[in-house]
Amino acid sequence: MNSVWFCSLTSVFVVSLVSFVGIFTLALSTKKLNNILIYLVSFSTGALFGDAFIHLLPESYQRNGFGLIVPLSALSGILVFFVLEKIIHWRHSHVVEEKKKVHSFAYMSLFGDGLHNFIDGLIIAASYIVSIPVGLATTTAVIMHEIPQEVGDFGILVHGGFSRFRALTVNFLTALTAILGAIVALWLSGIVANLANILLPLAAGGFVYVAGSDLIPELHKELNIKRSLLQIAFITAGILIMLAFSYI
């Protein structure tokens, strides 16, 4: 159990450090940054789908059987992420409509990001409770998703009136909620029997939602054949990385 705590907390701390990726974008032109991000998004798409279908769902069925628990829990995960994103998008719409409330929007963005990171911490810890390879695979999928997301969050905070240094600082502090999420999951696992059985299908549904509704639509904006083929290659690479974790 000590190894589960160590691996979980180390992983979520590493995920939290991803929040500093925004600083590296300052030296890149918008065009170059977009070219890099689109392939990170592609890899993230494959990693999220791969982790959901190769690790989380099979493990969920193995633990819960082939009844309705897993599909209903996965659908609940999709719904939870939909509601979370709906709240964030509702706040986004006020940027155009009410310029004087840009600062409040930035703080709301931080709140939404903190909640999202908290859920990531829950998911990562639950994955380590299952096994180290599943935990590593989930951590990798989360990191790859967090990189482009954190770049966007950094831009939102700067646009909302934060200095670059303050934006990096508060973004990192918000990212640390992942550690709180991991601690809560590990603590509850000692109280709630089979907690991972509940969280794993929820996480799978969330990953499928993010990859399918957020990431793939972004990839479809690219119409260049060569870049589209590279997207497919990076999606495949993400899936293969998840498959490789199955043999650890």
C-alpha positions in Angstrom: 0.0 0.0 0.0 2.9 2.4 0.7 4.1 2.0 -2.9 0.6 2.9 -4.1 0.7 6.1 -2.0 4.2 6.9 -3.2 3.5 6.3 -6.9 0.2 8.1 -6.8 1.5 11.3 -5.1 4.6 11.3 -7.2 2.6 11.0 -10.4 0.1 13.8 -9.5 2.9 16.1 -8.5 4.5 15.5 -11.9 1.1 16.2 -13.5 1.0 19.4 -11.5 4.4 20.5 -12.9 2.9 20.4 -16.4 1.2 23.7 -15.5 4.5 25.4 -16.1 4.5 24.5 -19.7 2.9 27.9 -20.5 6.3 29.5 -19.9 7.8 27.7 -22.9 5.2 29.0 -25.2 6.4 32.6 -24.8 9.4 32.0 -27.0 7.3 30.4 -29.8 5.4 32.1 -32.6 1.6 31.4 -32.7 2.0 29.4 -35.9 4.8 27.2 -34.6 3.0 26.7 -31.3 -0.2 25.6 -33.1 1.8 23.2 -35.2 3.3 21.5 -32.1 0.1 21.4 -30.2 -2.0 19.7 -32.9 0.3 16.7 -32.8 0.2 16.7 -29.0 -3.5 16.7 -29.2 -3.4 13.8 -31.6 -1.2 11.8 -29.3 -3.4 12.7 -26.4 -6.5 11.5 -28.3 -4.9 8.1 -28.9 -3.6 7.9 -25.3 -7.0 8.7 -23.7 -8.9 6.3 -26.0 -6.2 3.6 -25.5 -6.2 3.9 -21.7 -10.1 3.8 -21.6 -10.5 0.8 -23.9 -7.3 -1.1 -23.1 -7.0 -0.6 -19.4 -9.8 1.0 -17.5 -12.9 -0.7 -19.1 -11.4 -4.2 -19.2 -10.3 -3.9 -15.6 -13.7 -2.5 -14.7 -15.5 -5.5 -16.3 -13.1 -7.9 -14.6 -13.9 -6.4 -11.2 -17.6 -5.7 -11.6 -18.7 -8.4 -14.1 -20.6 -7.9 -17.3 -23.8 -6.5 -15.8 -25.0 -2.9 -16.1 -22.7 -1.4 -13.5 -19.8 -0.7 -15.8 -21.8 0.8 -18.8 -23.9 2.9 -16.5 -20.8 4.1 -14.6 -19.0 5.0 -17.8 -22.1 6.9 -19.0 -22.1 8.7 -15.7 -18.5 9.7 -16.3 -19.4 11.1 -19.7 -22.3 13.1 -18.1 -20.1 14.4 -15.3 -17.4 15.7 -17.7 -20.2 17.2 -19.9 -21.6 19.1 -17.0 -18.2 20.3 -15.9 -17.4 21.5 -19.4 -20.8 23.1 -19.7 -20.1 25.2 -16.7 -16.7 26.3 -18.0 -18.1 27.1 -21.4 -21.0 29.0 -20.0 -18.4 31.2 -18.2 -16.3 31.5 -21.4 -19.3 33.1 -23.2 -19.2 36.1 -20.9 -15.8 37.2 -22.2 -17.3 38.6 -25.4 -20.5 39.8 -23.9 -19.1 41.5 -20.8 -15.6 42.8 -21.2 -15.6 44.3 -17.7 -16.0 40.8 -16.2 -12.9 39.3 -17.8 -11.2 39.0 -14.4 -14.1 37.1 -12.9 -14.0 34.8 -15.9 -10.3 34.1 -15.3 -11.0 33.2 -11.7 -13.9 31.0 -12.8 -11.6 29.3 -15.2 -9.2 28.6 -12.3 -12.1 27.1 -10.3 -13.0 24.8 -13.3 -9.4 23.8 -13.8 -9.0 23.1 -10.2 -12.0 20.8 -10.1 -10.8 19.1 -13.3 -7.4 18.5 -11.7 -9.0 17.2 -8.5 -10.8 14.6 -10.6 -7.6 13.7 -12.4 -6.0 13.1 -9.0 -8.9 10.7 -8.1 -8.5 8.9 -11.3 -4.7 8.5 -11.1 -4.9 7.2 -7.5 -7.7 4.8 -8.4 -5.6 3.4 -11.3 -2.6 2.8 -9.0 -4.8 1.0 -6.6 -5.5 -1.5 -9.4 -1.9 -1.9 -10.4 1.3 0.1 -11.1 1.1 -0.4 -14.9 -2.5 0.8 -15.0 -1.5 3.8 -12.9 1.5 4.6 -15.2 -0.7 4.4 -18.3 -3.4 6.6 -16.8 -0.7 9.2 -15.6 0.7 9.2 -19.1 -2.7 9.8 -20.7 -3.5 12.6 -18.2 -0.1 14.3 -18.8 -0.5 14.3 -22.6 -4.0 15.8 -22.2 -2.8 18.4 -19.7 0.0 19.8 -21.9 -2.3 21.5 -24.5 -4.9 22.3 -21.9 -2.4 24.1 -19.7 -1.2 26.1 -22.6 -4.7 27.3 -23.1 -5.3 27.9 -19.4 -2.2 30.1 -19.3 -3.4 32.1 -22.3 -6.8 32.6 -20.6 -5.3 33.9 -17.4 -3.0 36.3 -19.2 -5.9 37.5 -21.2 -7.9 37.9 -18.0 -5.4 40.4 -16.6 -2.9 38.3 -14.8 0.8 39.0 -15.2 2.7 36.1 -16.8 4.4 35.3 -13.5 1.2 35.4 -11.5 -0.6 33.3 -14.2 2.1 30.6 -13.9 1.9 30.7 -10.1 -1.8 30.5 -9.7 -2.1 27.9 -12.5 0.4 25.7 -10.6 -1.4 26.2 -7.3 -4.6 25.1 -9.0 -2.9 22.1 -10.5 -2.0 21.0 -7.0 -5.6 20.1 -6.4 -4.7 16.9 -8.2 -2.6 15.9 -5.2 -5.7 16.6 -3.0 -7.8 14.4 -5.3 -5.2 11.6 -5.0 -5.1 11.8 -1.2 -8.9 11.7 -1.0 -9.1 8.7 -3.3 -6.4 6.8 -1.3 -8.0 7.7 2.0 -11.4 6.7 0.9 -10.1 3.4 -0.5 -9.4 2.4 3.1 -13.0 3.2 4.1 -15.1 2.5 1.0 -14.7 -1.1 -0.2 -13.8 -1.5 -3.8 -13.6 2.2 -4.5 -11.6 1.6 -7.6 -14.5 -0.5 -9.0 -16.5 2.7 -9.0 -13.9 5.2 -10.2 -12.4 3.2 -13.0 -15.5 3.1 -15.3 -16.3 6.7 -14.4 -12.8 7.7 -15.5 -13.1 5.6 -18.7 -16.3 7.5 -19.6 -14.6 10.8 -18.9 -11.6 10.0 -21.1 -13.9 8.9 -23.9 -15.8 12.1 -23.6 -12.7 14.3 -23.6 -11.1 12.5 -26.5 -14.3 12.3 -28.6 -16.0 15.6 -28.0 -13.0 18.0 -27.3 -10.0 16.6 -29.1 -11.2 15.0 -32.3 -13.2 18.1 -33.4 -10.0 20.1 -33.0 -8.2 17.6 -35.2 -10.9 17.8 -37.9 -10.1 21.5 -38.4 -6.9 20.4 -40.1 -7.5 19.6 -43.8 -4.0 19.3 -45.1 -3.4 15.7 -46.2 0.1 15.4 -44.9 -0.7 16.9 -41.5 -3.8 14.8 -41.3 -1.7 11.6 -41.9 0.6 12.8 -39.2 -2.3 13.2 -36.9 -3.3 9.6 -37.6 0.3 8.5 -36.9 0.3 10.3 -33.5 -3.1 9.0 -32.5 -1.8 5.5 -33.3 1.3 6.1 -31.3 -0.8 7.1 -28.3 -2.8 3.9 -28.6 0.4 1.8 -28.9 2.0 3.4 -25.9 -1.1 2.4 -23.9 -0.9 -1.1 -25.3 2.8 -1.3 -24.3 1.8 -0.6 -20.6 -0.2 -3.8 -20.7 3.0 -5.8 -21.0 4.9 -4.1 -18.1 
